[in-house]
Amino acid sequence: MLHYETSIVIKRPVDQVFSYMTQIDNNEELAEDVVASWKLTEGPVGLGTMMTERVKVGLIQADIVWEITAFDINRLCTFEGETSIGRTLTSYRFQSAAGDTQVSAEVRVKLIGLLRLARPIVQFLHMRNRKRYLAMAKNKIENGQGDVENKSASIK
C-alpha cells in the first residue's frame, strides 16, 4: 500500500481555496499529467459525483473515473478511483487559519501487479506530482490567476 500526506498553506480564505480546487475545469492547468477532465454526473458537486480525467504519462494515455465518496463544503473532499497503477483514495482537507487556508492531502494507493515491487519509486513520483499540484494551486490562487467565483465545483 502506497500512503503519504502532504500539505500547503495558501494565503486566501478557505471558501476561495475550496472553490478553486474543486473546479474540474482547473485540473488541466494544475496537474502536469492531466490532458482533459470532465464531470459525468449532473447537478452540483457532492457525495456521489463522478468525473473522468484523461492523463498522459510519457507515451501512455488513460482515462480514470473518480467518484466523490466524502464531501463537506470548505472542509473535505475525498474521491476514489481505479487507475492503471491500482485503486486510489485521495482526500483534501481544508482548514482556515487567520484568513489563510491549510490544504492537507492524504493519498492511499493499493498498487497492483509488478508495481508493488516498485512501491518506493512510485510513491516518490506520486508524492512529487501531488506537491507540484498543490504548489501550482497556491500560485494561481494567491496571484489571482484563478477564477474562484463563477464556476461550478468539481475536483481532481
C-alpha positions as CSV (number, residue, x, y, z in Angstrom):
1,M,0.0,0.0,0.0
2,L,1.4,3.4,-1.0
3,H,0.4,6.1,1.5
4,Y,1.6,9.6,2.1
5,E,0.4,13.0,3.3
6,T,1.5,16.5,2.3
7,S,0.1,20.0,3.0
8,I,0.5,23.6,2.0
9,V,-0.7,27.0,3.3
10,I,-2.5,29.2,0.8
11,K,-2.9,32.9,1.7
12,R,-6.5,33.2,0.8
13,P,-9.8,32.4,2.7
14,V,-10.9,28.8,2.8
15,D,-14.0,29.3,0.7
16,Q,-11.9,30.7,-2.2
17,V,-9.4,27.9,-2.0
18,F,-12.1,25.2,-1.7
19,S,-14.0,26.7,-4.6
20,Y,-10.9,26.9,-6.9
21,M,-9.5,23.4,-6.0
22,T,-12.9,21.7,-6.5
23,Q,-13.4,23.0,-10.1
24,I,-12.8,20.2,-12.5
25,D,-12.0,22.9,-15.2
26,N,-8.8,23.7,-13.3
27,N,-7.3,20.2,-13.3
28,E,-5.6,20.7,-16.7
29,E,-3.8,23.8,-15.5
30,L,-2.8,22.4,-12.1
31,A,-1.7,18.9,-12.9
32,E,1.0,18.3,-15.5
33,D,-0.3,14.8,-16.4
34,V,-4.0,15.8,-16.9
35,V,-4.8,16.3,-20.6
36,A,-8.6,16.7,-20.1
37,S,-11.2,16.3,-17.3
38,W,-15.0,16.3,-17.3
39,K,-17.9,15.7,-14.9
40,L,-20.0,12.6,-15.6
41,T,-23.0,13.3,-13.3
42,E,-25.4,16.2,-13.4
43,G,-26.1,18.7,-10.7
44,P,-23.9,20.3,-8.1
45,V,-20.8,18.5,-7.0
46,G,-21.2,16.5,-3.8
47,L,-21.3,13.0,-2.5
48,G,-21.5,10.5,-5.4
49,T,-20.4,12.9,-8.1
50,M,-18.5,11.1,-10.8
51,M,-15.8,12.6,-13.1
52,T,-13.2,11.4,-15.6
53,E,-9.6,12.6,-16.1
54,R,-7.6,11.8,-19.2
55,V,-4.0,11.6,-18.1
56,K,-0.8,11.2,-20.2
57,V,2.4,9.9,-18.7
58,G,5.1,9.6,-21.4
59,L,3.5,7.7,-24.3
60,I,0.8,6.2,-22.2
61,Q,-2.7,7.9,-22.1
62,A,-5.5,6.6,-19.9
63,D,-8.9,7.7,-18.6
64,I,-9.5,7.5,-14.9
65,V,-13.0,7.6,-13.4
66,W,-13.3,9.1,-10.0
67,E,-16.2,9.2,-7.5
68,I,-16.5,11.6,-4.6
69,T,-17.0,9.5,-1.5
70,A,-16.9,12.2,1.1
71,F,-17.8,15.9,0.7
72,D,-18.2,18.7,3.2
73,I,-18.1,22.2,1.7
74,N,-15.0,24.2,2.7
75,R,-13.7,21.3,4.8
76,L,-13.2,18.0,3.0
77,C,-13.4,16.3,-0.4
78,T,-12.4,12.7,-0.8
79,F,-12.5,10.8,-4.1
80,E,-11.8,7.2,-5.1
81,G,-10.9,5.7,-8.4
82,E,-9.3,2.8,-10.3
83,T,-6.2,3.7,-12.2
84,S,-3.6,1.8,-14.2
85,I,-1.4,1.6,-11.0
86,G,-4.2,0.4,-8.6
87,R,-7.1,1.6,-6.5
88,T,-6.6,5.2,-5.3
89,L,-8.2,7.2,-2.5
90,T,-7.3,10.9,-2.2
91,S,-8.6,13.3,0.5
92,Y,-8.2,17.0,0.6
93,R,-8.8,18.7,4.0
94,F,-9.2,22.5,4.2
95,Q,-8.6,24.4,7.4
96,S,-8.9,28.1,8.0
97,A,-6.1,29.7,9.9
98,A,-6.0,33.5,10.4
99,G,-7.5,34.2,7.0
100,D,-5.3,31.7,5.3
101,T,-6.1,28.1,4.3
102,Q,-4.1,25.0,5.1
103,V,-4.8,22.3,2.5
104,S,-3.8,18.8,3.5
105,A,-3.7,15.9,1.0
106,E,-3.7,12.3,2.1
107,V,-3.3,9.7,-0.6
108,R,-3.6,5.9,-0.4
109,V,-3.0,3.6,-3.4
110,K,-3.3,-0.1,-3.4
111,L,-0.7,-1.0,-6.1
112,I,-1.4,-3.9,-8.5
113,G,0.9,-6.2,-10.3
114,L,4.6,-5.7,-10.6
115,L,4.2,-2.1,-9.5
116,R,4.0,-3.4,-5.9
117,L,7.7,-4.2,-6.3
118,A,8.5,-0.6,-7.3
119,R,6.5,1.0,-4.4
120,P,9.3,3.4,-3.2
121,I,9.8,4.8,-6.7
122,V,6.0,5.0,-7.4
123,Q,5.4,6.7,-4.1
124,F,8.3,9.2,-4.7
125,L,6.9,10.2,-8.1
126,H,3.3,10.2,-7.0
127,M,4.1,12.5,-4.0
128,R,6.3,14.8,-6.1
129,N,3.4,15.3,-8.5
130,R,0.9,15.9,-5.7
131,K,3.3,18.6,-4.2
132,R,3.6,20.2,-7.6
133,Y,-0.2,20.2,-7.9
134,L,-0.6,22.0,-4.5
135,A,2.2,24.4,-5.3
136,M,0.5,25.3,-8.7
137,A,-2.8,25.8,-6.9
138,K,-1.2,28.1,-4.3
139,N,0.5,30.1,-7.1
140,K,-2.7,30.5,-9.1
141,I,-4.9,31.3,-6.2
142,E,-2.6,33.7,-4.4
143,N,-1.7,35.6,-7.6
144,G,-5.3,36.0,-8.7
145,Q,-4.9,33.9,-11.8
146,G,-7.7,31.5,-10.9
147,D,-11.4,32.4,-11.2
148,V,-12.8,31.2,-7.9
149,E,-16.2,32.8,-8.1
150,N,-18.1,31.8,-11.3
151,K,-17.6,28.1,-12.0
152,S,-19.4,25.1,-10.8
153,A,-17.4,22.9,-8.4
154,S,-15.8,19.6,-9.0
155,I,-12.4,18.2,-8.0
156,K,-9.2,16.4,-9.1
